[in-house]
Amino acid sequence: MEWTQAQRAKKMNPSVIREILKVTEKPGIISFAGGLPSPKTFPVSAFREACDKVLHEDGHAALQYAASEGYAPLREMVAAMLPWKVDPAQVLITTGSQQGLDLIAKILIDAGSRVLVETPTYLGALQAFTPMEPDIVSVASDGEGVDIADLQSKAAGARFFYVLPNFQNPTGRTMTEQRRAALSAEAARLGLPIVEDNPYGDLWFDEAPPRPLTARNPEGCVYLGSFSKVLAPGLRLGFMVAPKSLYPKLLQAKQAADLHSPGFNQRMVAEVMKDGFLGRHVPTIRALYKSQRDAMLAAMQREMPEGVTWNTPAGGMFLWARLPEGMNAIDLLPKAVERNVAFVPGWAFYADKADARTLRLSFVTSSVEQINIGIAALAAAIREQLPGTAHVQAERDPVALPAA
């Protein structure tokens, strides 16, 4: 039997990260590749208690089909925790924030539609958008965020601009207040909708990031959030906040996709959250991740050869690095794996004109000891691949973000 596939199926590609993660299953590999939160942060005991309580008090309803919009008390909690006035009727609970990207693609993108993204951007968003056959256009970005002039030159006819202002995946950068204000004002002037993805915003280390873009123009933005990074990814729960004019179509797309996100999981999350648990739990995640970031920065400064540059993320899970001129992160990866360390080559995060010298390092799932060993091994692999013969270590400023 020969199956005829839709044209959009030909646009689908496997996740480069998940393919690399298969390599990391090799015993002894230290992986800086995955975008996985640390399992040390999962509140197992809180969920054990919540599970027992939900089954005891509301078991039949929890195990039944549920409303597509989501569990009402959880939607109210989401609305209450956001830093602008949100009507719970605008909150849609999704099966992970990744589903939110899929729903947006289905209702906002036609074949040939122009969609704007940062340079570089989240691979999962590119995967969600690409099957709808858009014209994905990269907007230049730097360490402060999106380049407003480049946005202006490319915005004509765009359906939306997809952006991650806080501790971005993959670069770890945070958009400055000045750049957010300029972006919000310019998007409003151009009539350009914004899709704001914020899975990492609560994971700040020293100070909270500036106000969300959506808080500045709620009618011009769709906001995506997640419980994966602050509770547990296995729950597969996220949420969207959408303008009332857009919400009904998102809901219809959600109904067609999966009817509703798991009602049992939603009730458990609501039970865990109802007494202010996140306010006590999230600071412990911040403290752990900050210590791991500091360990990786120290190891990079100590081990990396001259010509390697990297940034200092103020939160989140990722550090973005750039190899010396003449090197390619794809070529480096197998040499690193031979030394039992893995990372993600940066090219996967570009819609076009990829910078082959870039790579993403995740610092949250490895211990300080593993970070020290892994960065030393990665630095050795880089030295082995360096063009030329003389390789001298030197002091470098680890703050400047590599050019994107």
C-alpha positions as CSV (number, residue, x, y, z in Angstrom):
1,M,0.0,0.0,0.0
2,E,1.4,3.4,-1.0
3,W,0.3,6.3,1.2
4,T,0.1,9.7,-0.5
5,Q,1.3,12.3,2.0
6,A,0.1,15.9,2.2
7,Q,2.5,18.5,1.0
8,R,2.7,19.9,4.5
9,A,4.0,16.6,5.7
10,K,7.1,17.1,3.5
11,K,7.8,20.3,5.4
12,M,8.0,18.4,8.8
13,N,11.5,17.7,10.1
14,P,12.7,15.8,13.2
15,S,13.8,17.8,16.1
16,V,17.6,18.2,15.9
17,I,17.8,18.4,19.7
18,R,15.9,15.2,20.2
19,E,18.1,13.4,17.7
20,I,21.1,14.7,19.6
21,L,19.6,13.5,22.9
22,K,19.7,9.9,21.5
23,V,23.4,10.3,21.5
24,T,23.4,11.4,25.1
25,E,22.0,8.0,26.1
26,K,25.5,6.6,25.7
27,P,26.8,5.8,29.2
28,G,29.1,8.4,30.5
29,I,28.0,11.3,28.3
30,I,27.7,14.7,30.0
31,S,25.0,16.4,28.1
32,F,24.7,20.2,27.8
33,A,22.3,19.6,24.9
34,G,18.8,19.1,26.2
35,G,16.4,21.9,27.2
36,L,15.2,19.9,30.1
37,P,14.6,21.3,33.6
38,S,16.5,19.7,36.4
39,P,14.5,16.8,37.9
40,K,15.8,18.0,41.3
41,T,13.2,20.8,41.0
42,F,10.2,18.5,40.6
43,P,8.0,18.8,43.7
44,V,7.2,15.1,43.9
45,S,5.8,15.1,47.5
46,A,3.5,18.0,46.7
47,F,2.1,16.2,43.7
48,R,1.7,13.0,45.7
49,E,-0.4,14.8,48.2
50,A,-2.3,16.6,45.5
51,C,-3.0,13.4,43.6
52,D,-4.4,11.7,46.7
53,K,-6.6,14.7,47.5
54,V,-7.9,15.1,44.0
55,L,-8.8,11.4,43.7
56,H,-10.4,11.4,47.1
57,E,-12.4,14.6,46.8
58,D,-13.1,14.9,43.1
59,G,-12.0,11.7,41.5
60,H,-14.9,11.0,39.2
61,A,-14.8,14.5,37.7
62,A,-11.1,14.5,37.5
63,L,-11.1,11.3,35.4
64,Q,-14.0,12.4,33.1
65,Y,-13.9,14.5,29.9
66,A,-13.5,18.2,30.7
67,A,-14.1,21.6,29.2
68,S,-11.9,22.5,26.3
69,E,-11.1,25.9,27.8
70,G,-9.6,24.3,30.9
71,Y,-10.3,23.8,34.6
72,A,-12.0,27.0,35.7
73,P,-10.1,27.4,39.0
74,L,-6.8,26.9,37.3
75,R,-7.7,29.5,34.6
76,E,-8.5,31.9,37.4
77,M,-5.1,31.2,39.1
78,V,-3.3,31.9,35.9
79,A,-5.1,35.2,35.3
80,A,-4.4,36.2,38.9
81,M,-0.7,35.5,38.7
82,L,0.0,37.6,35.6
83,P,1.3,41.2,36.0
84,W,-1.6,42.8,34.1
85,K,-5.4,42.6,34.3
86,V,-6.5,39.4,32.7
87,D,-10.0,38.1,32.4
88,P,-10.0,34.3,33.1
89,A,-12.2,34.0,30.1
90,Q,-9.2,34.9,28.0
91,V,-7.1,32.0,29.4
92,L,-6.9,28.8,27.4
93,I,-5.1,25.8,29.1
94,T,-3.0,23.9,26.6
95,T,-1.2,20.6,26.4
96,G,2.2,22.3,27.0
97,S,2.9,25.7,25.6
98,Q,4.2,23.9,22.5
99,Q,0.5,23.2,21.6
100,G,-0.1,26.9,21.8
101,L,2.4,27.4,19.0
102,D,0.6,24.7,17.0
103,L,-2.8,26.4,17.5
104,I,-1.4,29.8,16.5
105,A,0.0,28.3,13.4
106,K,-3.3,26.7,12.4
107,I,-5.4,29.8,12.8
108,L,-3.0,32.6,11.7
109,I,-0.8,31.1,8.9
110,D,-1.8,30.5,5.3
111,A,0.6,29.1,2.7
112,G,2.9,32.0,1.8
113,S,2.1,34.1,4.9
114,R,4.9,36.2,6.2
115,V,5.9,35.3,9.8
116,L,8.6,37.2,11.6
117,V,11.0,35.6,14.1
118,E,14.0,36.7,16.1
119,T,17.6,35.7,15.0
120,P,18.1,33.1,16.3
121,T,14.8,31.7,17.6
122,Y,13.2,28.7,19.3
123,L,13.5,25.5,17.2
124,G,10.1,24.2,18.4
125,A,8.4,27.3,17.0
126,L,10.0,26.8,13.6
127,Q,8.7,23.2,13.7
128,A,5.2,24.3,14.6
129,F,5.0,27.0,11.9
130,T,6.8,25.3,9.0
131,P,4.1,22.8,8.1
132,M,1.7,25.7,7.4
133,E,4.1,26.7,4.6
134,P,4.7,30.3,5.7
135,D,7.5,32.6,4.5
136,I,9.5,32.8,7.8
137,V,11.6,35.9,7.9
138,S,14.4,36.5,10.5
139,V,14.6,39.8,12.2
140,A,18.1,40.9,13.2
141,S,18.7,40.8,17.0
142,D,21.5,41.6,19.4
143,G,22.2,41.3,23.1
144,E,19.5,43.8,23.9
145,G,16.8,42.1,21.8
146,V,15.2,42.7,18.4
147,D,16.6,45.3,16.0
148,I,13.7,47.8,15.6
149,A,14.9,49.2,12.3
150,D,15.2,45.8,10.8
151,L,11.7,44.9,12.1
152,Q,10.3,48.0,10.4
153,S,11.9,47.0,7.1
154,K,10.4,43.5,7.2
155,A,7.0,44.0,8.9
156,A,4.8,44.8,5.9
157,G,2.1,42.1,5.5
158,A,3.4,40.0,8.3
159,R,0.8,37.9,10.2
160,F,2.7,38.2,13.5
161,F,6.1,38.5,15.1
162,Y,7.1,35.6,17.4
163,V,9.4,36.7,20.2
164,L,10.8,35.3,23.5
165,P,11.8,38.4,25.6
166,N,13.0,36.6,28.7
167,F,16.1,34.3,28.9
168,Q,15.5,33.3,25.3
169,N,15.9,29.8,24.0
170,P,18.6,29.4,22.6
171,T,20.6,32.5,23.5
172,G,19.6,33.1,27.1
173,R,19.4,36.8,26.3
174,T,16.8,39.1,27.9
175,M,15.2,42.0,26.0
176,T,15.9,45.3,27.7
177,E,13.2,47.7,28.9
178,Q,14.2,50.2,26.3
179,R,13.9,47.7,23.5
180,R,10.6,46.3,24.8
181,A,9.1,49.8,24.9
182,A,10.3,50.5,21.4
183,L,9.0,47.2,20.1
184,S,5.6,47.5,21.7
185,A,5.2,51.1,20.3
186,E,6.4,50.2,16.8
187,A,4.2,47.0,16.6
188,A,1.2,49.0,17.6
189,R,2.0,51.7,15.0
190,L,2.5,49.0,12.3
191,G,-0.6,47.0,13.3
192,L,1.8,44.0,13.8
193,P,0.5,41.3,16.2
194,I,3.0,39.8,18.6
195,V,3.1,36.3,19.9
196,E,5.0,36.5,23.2
197,D,6.4,33.2,24.4
198,N,7.5,33.2,28.1
199,P,8.3,29.7,29.5
200,Y,11.4,30.9,31.4
201,G,10.3,34.3,32.8
202,D,10.1,33.2,36.4
203,L,13.6,31.8,36.4
204,W,15.5,35.0,37.0
205,F,18.6,35.0,39.1
206,D,19.1,38.5,40.5
207,E,16.2,40.6,39.4
208,A,12.9,40.0,37.6
209,P,12.8,40.9,33.9
210,P,10.9,44.0,32.6
211,R,7.1,43.9,32.1
212,P,5.8,41.6,29.4
213,L,5.0,43.0,26.0
214,T,1.5,41.7,26.4
215,A,1.0,43.9,29.5
216,R,1.7,46.9,27.3
217,N,-0.8,46.1,24.5
218,P,-3.1,43.2,25.5
219,E,-5.2,43.4,22.4
220,G,-2.2,43.2,20.1
221,C,-0.6,40.2,21.7
222,V,-1.0,36.5,22.4
223,Y,0.9,35.4,25.5
224,L,2.2,31.8,26.0
225,G,3.2,30.4,29.4
226,S,4.1,27.0,30.8
227,F,4.1,25.0,34.0
228,S,6.9,22.8,32.6
229,K,9.8,24.9,33.9
230,V,8.4,25.7,37.4
231,L,6.6,22.5,38.2
232,A,7.2,19.5,35.9
233,P,7.3,19.0,32.1
234,G,5.7,15.6,32.3
235,L,2.4,17.2,33.2
236,R,2.2,18.7,29.7
237,L,0.4,21.8,30.8
238,G,0.7,25.3,29.5
239,F,-1.6,28.2,28.8
240,M,-2.4,31.0,26.4
241,V,-3.8,34.4,27.0
242,A,-5.5,35.7,23.9
243,P,-7.6,38.8,22.9
244,K,-11.3,38.0,23.0
245,S,-11.5,38.5,19.3
246,L,-9.0,35.7,18.7
247,Y,-9.9,33.3,21.5
248,P,-12.9,31.5,19.9
249,K,-10.9,30.3,16.9
250,L,-8.0,29.2,19.2
251,L,-10.6,27.3,21.2
252,Q,-12.0,25.6,18.1
253,A,-8.5,24.6,17.0
254,K,-7.9,23.2,20.5
255,Q,-11.1,21.2,20.4
256,A,-10.1,19.7,17.0
257,A,-6.6,18.8,18.3
258,D,-7.3,17.0,21.6
259,L,-10.7,18.0,23.0
260,H,-9.0,19.2,26.2
261,S,-5.8,19.0,28.1
262,P,-5.7,16.3,30.9
263,G,-8.3,17.3,33.5
264,F,-6.7,15.3,36.2
265,N,-3.3,17.0,35.7
266,Q,-5.1,20.4,35.7
267,R,-6.8,19.7,39.0
268,M,-3.5,18.5,40.5
269,V,-1.7,21.7,39.5
270,A,-4.5,23.8,40.9
271,E,-4.4,21.9,44.1
272,V,-0.6,22.4,44.4
273,M,-0.8,26.1,43.5
274,K,-3.7,27.1,45.6
275,D,-1.8,28.0,48.8
276,G,1.0,30.1,47.2
277,F,3.2,27.1,46.6
278,L,4.9,28.7,43.5
279,G,6.0,31.6,45.6
280,R,8.0,29.3,47.9
281,H,9.1,26.8,45.3
282,V,10.4,28.9,42.4
283,P,13.1,30.7,44.4
284,T,14.7,27.3,45.1
285,I,14.8,26.6,41.4
286,R,16.4,30.1,40.8
287,A,19.1,29.4,43.4
288,L,20.0,26.0,42.0
289,Y,20.2,27.3,38.4
290,K,22.2,30.3,39.3
291,S,24.8,28.2,41.0
292,Q,25.0,26.0,38.0
293,R,25.2,29.0,35.6
294,D,28.0,30.4,37.8
295,A,29.9,27.1,37.6
296,M,29.6,27.0,33.9
297,L,30.8,30.6,33.4
298,A,33.8,29.9,35.7
299,A,34.6,26.8,33.8
300,M,34.3,28.5,30.5
301,Q,36.6,31.3,31.6
302,R,39.1,28.8,33.0
303,E,39.1,26.3,30.1
304,M,38.2,27.8,26.8
305,P,40.8,28.7,24.2
306,E,41.2,32.2,22.9
307,G,38.6,33.2,20.3
308,V,35.6,31.4,22.0
309,T,33.0,33.9,23.2
310,W,29.9,33.5,25.3
311,N,27.3,35.5,27.1
312,T,26.2,35.7,30.8
313,P,22.4,34.9,31.0
314,A,20.5,36.6,33.8
315,G,18.2,33.7,34.1
316,G,16.7,30.7,32.4
317,M,18.6,27.6,31.4
318,F,20.9,28.4,28.5
319,L,24.3,29.9,27.6
320,W,25.1,30.9,24.0
321,A,28.6,30.5,22.7
322,R,30.5,31.2,19.5
323,L,33.5,29.3,18.2
324,P,36.6,31.0,16.7
325,E,36.6,32.0,13.0
326,G,37.0,29.0,10.7
327,M,35.2,26.5,13.0
328,N,31.9,24.8,12.6
329,A,29.8,23.6,15.6
330,I,28.4,20.7,13.5
331,D,31.9,19.4,12.8
332,L,32.8,19.9,16.4
333,L,29.9,17.8,17.8
334,P,31.2,14.3,17.0
335,K,34.7,15.3,18.4
336,A,33.0,16.4,21.6
337,V,30.9,13.3,21.8
338,E,34.1,11.2,21.5
339,R,35.2,13.1,24.7
340,N,31.8,12.3,26.3
341,V,30.3,15.7,26.2
342,A,27.3,16.9,24.0
343,F,25.8,20.3,23.0
344,V,23.4,21.6,20.4
345,P,24.9,23.3,17.3
346,G,23.4,26.7,16.9
347,W,22.4,26.4,13.2
348,A,19.2,24.5,14.2
349,F,17.8,27.7,15.7
350,Y,18.0,29.9,12.6
351,A,15.2,30.3,10.1
352,D,17.8,31.3,7.5
353,K,21.4,32.4,7.2
354,A,22.6,30.3,10.2
355,D,25.8,31.1,12.0
356,A,27.6,27.8,11.9
357,R,30.0,28.9,14.7
358,T,27.3,29.1,17.4
359,L,26.3,26.5,20.0
360,R,23.8,26.3,22.9
361,L,24.9,24.9,26.3
362,S,22.3,24.0,28.9
363,F,23.6,24.3,32.5
364,V,20.7,23.1,34.6
365,T,20.8,19.3,34.4
366,S,24.4,18.8,35.2
367,S,26.1,18.9,38.6
368,V,28.9,21.4,39.2
369,E,31.4,18.5,39.0
370,Q,29.9,17.4,35.6
371,I,30.0,21.0,34.4
372,N,33.7,21.3,35.2
373,I,34.5,17.9,33.6
374,G,32.3,18.6,30.6
375,I,33.5,22.1,29.8
376,A,37.1,20.9,30.1
377,A,36.4,18.1,27.6
378,L,34.6,20.5,25.3
379,A,37.5,23.0,25.4
380,A,39.9,20.2,24.6
381,A,37.7,19.2,21.6
382,I,37.7,22.8,20.4
383,R,41.5,23.0,20.7
384,E,41.8,19.9,18.7
385,Q,39.7,21.4,15.9
386,L,41.2,24.9,15.9
387,P,42.7,26.1,12.6
388,G,46.4,26.8,12.9
389,T,48.9,25.5,15.3
390,A,49.3,27.9,18.2
391,H,46.5,27.9,20.8
392,V,47.0,30.2,23.8
393,Q,44.5,30.6,26.6
394,A,43.7,34.3,27.5
395,E,41.5,36.3,29.7
396,R,38.2,37.2,28.0
397,D,35.1,39.2,28.8
398,P,32.3,36.6,29.2
399,V,29.5,39.2,29.1
400,A,29.3,40.3,25.4
401,L,26.7,38.3,23.5
402,P,28.1,36.7,20.3
403,A,26.8,38.3,17.2
404,A,23.6,36.7,15.8
